[in-house]
Amino acid sequence: MSGREYPLNTLGLSHRFLAGHIREGMFCIDATAGRGKDTAFLCSLVGESGRVLAFDIQPEAVESTRALLKEKGFSARARVLLDSHEHMEKYAQAGRVDAVVFNFGYLPGGDHSIYTRPPSSIAAIEAGLRLLRPGGVMSLCIYHGGDTGYEERDALLQYLRTIDSREYTVLLAPFYNRPGDPPIPVFILKET
């Protein structure tokens, strides 16, 4: 471990998983940039020789992410795009991406009426799976309940069961005894 502390929550588990797989010089995608925390985290893992692409459909999220990257000195490592995550294949080649990260739900502190939806989210996961190199990984944090309801959670969980087990391993780590609707961490490893 790199001396980092990872809280025992969905994001902490995601970051611990990613830190165990991402090294200097790798190429990663943050499919849902939000406020830029995952983008910055990925930049810290790939180092100066690595590269990160980040996507969001909201200008506010793109601006927040770019500001955070500038503050941390990571601007040269990342490209932040105002585009839907389902279009990531326009920006990367199949089999060349080391990791893809998703946080499904809405922009923290943003408009709760704008949130990820099953059709584009599933299309984005499928695109991300095609982009992963053998040995590549994907992390999904599924935020649900509250303003966004359960439609996306249910659709994603149903879809994840259909991913080809000969090519990918899909792991879910739900918090069963936490109150409310704790986000669900999902980890995918590409075998071949």
C-alpha positions as MATLAB code, in Angstrom:
seq = 'MSGREYPLNTLGLSHRFLAGHIREGMFCIDATAGRGKDTAFLCSLVGESGRVLAFDIQPEAVESTRALLKEKGFSARARVLLDSHEHMEKYAQAGRVDAVVFNFGYLPGGDHSIYTRPPSSIAAIEAGLRLLRPGGVMSLCIYHGGDTGYEERDALLQYLRTIDSREYTVLLAPFYNRPGDPPIPVFILKET';
ca = [
       0.000    0.000    0.000;
       1.157    3.529   -0.648;
       0.474    4.833    2.848;
      -2.937    6.192    1.811;
      -5.889    5.878    4.113;
      -9.095    4.496    2.605;
     -12.320    4.903    4.592;
     -14.622    1.911    4.852;
     -17.271    3.270    2.516;
     -18.113    2.833   -1.158;
     -15.673    5.450   -2.445;
     -12.919    4.236   -0.116;
     -13.334    0.658   -1.356;
     -13.279    1.898   -4.946;
     -10.083    3.875   -4.394;
      -8.387    0.961   -2.603;
      -9.303   -1.344   -5.511;
      -8.043    1.125   -8.110;
      -4.806    1.809   -6.222;
      -4.113   -1.921   -6.264;
      -4.331   -2.046  -10.065;
      -3.196    1.325  -11.459;
       0.469    2.188  -11.884;
       2.614    5.012  -13.226;
       2.167    5.556  -16.963;
      -1.259    3.954  -17.286;
      -4.291    5.315  -19.160;
      -7.562    5.688  -17.222;
     -11.043    7.063  -17.800;
     -13.268    8.793  -15.267;
     -16.615    8.296  -16.983;
     -18.513   10.547  -14.550;
     -16.205   13.395  -13.540;
     -18.583   15.147  -11.161;
     -16.531   17.417   -8.888;
     -13.264   15.869  -10.071;
     -12.249   13.867   -7.012;
     -11.925   10.557   -8.875;
     -10.219   12.293  -11.803;
      -7.632   13.781   -9.435;
      -7.214   10.441   -7.672;
      -6.567    8.708  -10.997;
      -4.065   11.431  -11.935;
      -2.200   10.802   -8.680;
      -1.953    7.095   -9.530;
      -0.873    7.384  -13.191;
       1.815    9.961  -12.437;
       3.387   12.388  -14.871;
       3.766    9.784  -17.610;
       0.136    8.625  -17.402;
      -3.050    9.974  -18.898;
      -6.645   10.401  -17.711;
      -9.784   11.214  -19.710;
     -12.781   12.540  -17.774;
     -16.350   12.943  -19.018;
     -19.391   14.795  -17.765;
     -22.523   16.183  -19.427;
     -22.755   19.203  -17.114;
     -20.605   22.295  -17.722;
     -20.548   22.917  -13.950;
     -18.953   19.490  -13.407;
     -16.384   20.039  -16.156;
     -15.429   23.420  -14.675;
     -15.194   21.971  -11.138;
     -13.014   19.119  -12.340;
     -10.688   21.366  -14.307;
     -10.341   23.724  -11.320;
      -9.467   20.857   -8.963;
      -6.913   19.440  -11.400;
      -5.303   22.860  -11.776;
      -5.176   23.307   -8.002;
      -3.451   19.930   -7.593;
      -1.062   20.442  -10.520;
      -2.619   17.620  -12.569;
      -3.906   19.604  -15.573;
      -1.260   18.219  -17.953;
      -2.210   14.619  -17.093;
      -5.922   14.886  -17.818;
      -8.346   15.917  -20.513;
     -11.815   16.843  -19.267;
     -14.564   16.573  -21.859;
     -18.103   17.938  -21.946;
     -19.650   14.796  -23.402;
     -21.655   11.775  -22.303;
     -19.800    8.775  -20.952;
     -21.546    6.631  -23.551;
     -19.348    8.334  -26.219;
     -15.998    7.421  -24.651;
     -15.087    5.170  -27.586;
     -14.688    8.294  -29.732;
     -11.695    9.254  -27.562;
      -9.918    5.951  -26.825;
      -9.022    2.733  -28.615;
     -10.415   -0.683  -27.748;
      -8.107   -2.741  -25.565;
      -5.927    0.239  -24.556;
      -7.492    1.491  -21.312;
      -6.223    0.293  -17.929;
      -9.154    1.425  -15.773;
     -12.612    2.990  -16.068;
     -14.403    4.589  -13.106;
     -18.101    5.408  -12.702;
     -20.130    7.126   -9.983;
     -23.790    6.778  -10.905;
     -26.293    9.281   -9.541;
     -26.218   13.088   -9.574;
     -23.585   15.801   -9.260;
     -22.832   16.407   -5.564;
     -24.239   19.815   -4.671;
     -25.760   20.107   -8.143;
     -29.209   19.912   -9.697;
     -30.802   16.676   -8.451;
     -33.081   16.533  -11.492;
     -30.014   15.757  -13.647;
     -28.704   12.276  -12.963;
     -27.453    9.201  -14.750;
     -30.062    6.985  -16.387;
     -30.059    3.293  -17.300;
     -29.884    3.502  -21.133;
     -26.796    5.740  -21.282;
     -25.207    4.172  -18.195;
     -25.439    0.634  -19.571;
     -24.191    1.804  -22.984;
     -21.250    3.489  -21.210;
     -20.378    0.367  -19.215;
     -20.459   -1.675  -22.434;
     -18.182    0.873  -24.135;
     -15.841    0.826  -21.141;
     -15.637   -2.966  -21.214;
     -14.617   -2.879  -24.885;
     -11.972   -0.254  -24.122;
     -10.348   -2.187  -21.266;
      -7.114   -4.017  -21.975;
      -6.716   -7.586  -20.703;
      -6.058   -7.220  -16.987;
      -7.856   -3.871  -16.921;
     -10.385   -2.952  -14.252;
     -13.607   -1.036  -13.825;
     -15.073    0.447  -10.652;
     -18.734    1.410  -10.326;
     -20.292    3.226   -7.371;
     -24.055    2.936   -7.660;
     -25.766    5.727   -5.710;
     -29.515    5.127   -5.438;
     -32.649    6.014   -3.536;
     -33.565    9.567   -2.586;
     -34.152   11.854   -5.550;
     -33.015    9.308   -8.147;
     -35.024    6.331   -6.911;
     -34.127    2.730   -7.660;
     -34.700    2.365  -11.399;
     -31.047    2.756  -12.367;
     -29.781    0.549   -9.535;
     -32.143   -2.253  -10.532;
     -31.314   -1.954  -14.238;
     -27.552   -1.906  -13.589;
     -27.652   -4.890  -11.234;
     -29.719   -6.847  -13.746;
     -27.345   -5.889  -16.578;
     -24.203   -6.808  -14.595;
     -25.457  -10.411  -14.328;
     -25.341  -10.671  -18.137;
     -21.659   -9.737  -18.570;
     -19.762  -12.682  -20.074;
     -18.086  -14.570  -17.216;
     -15.506  -16.036  -19.620;
     -14.086  -12.546  -20.184;
     -14.893  -10.614  -17.004;
     -15.262  -11.116  -13.273;
     -17.933   -8.928  -11.660;
     -17.834   -8.430   -7.873;
     -20.471   -6.635   -5.780;
     -19.762   -5.558   -2.209;
     -23.018   -4.125   -0.808;
     -23.175   -2.841    2.761;
     -25.956   -5.069    4.110;
     -26.258   -3.717    7.631;
     -25.991    0.025    6.985;
     -29.196    2.068    7.287;
     -30.849    3.885    4.404;
     -29.625    3.359    0.874;
     -25.830    3.036    1.019;
     -24.178    3.174   -2.424;
     -23.180   -0.179   -3.903;
     -19.550   -0.720   -4.927;
     -18.986   -2.928   -7.976;
     -15.627   -4.110   -9.301;
     -15.024   -5.622  -12.738;
     -11.811   -7.300  -13.880;
     -11.181   -8.104  -17.537;
      -9.649  -11.560  -17.812;
      -8.845  -11.823  -21.524;
];
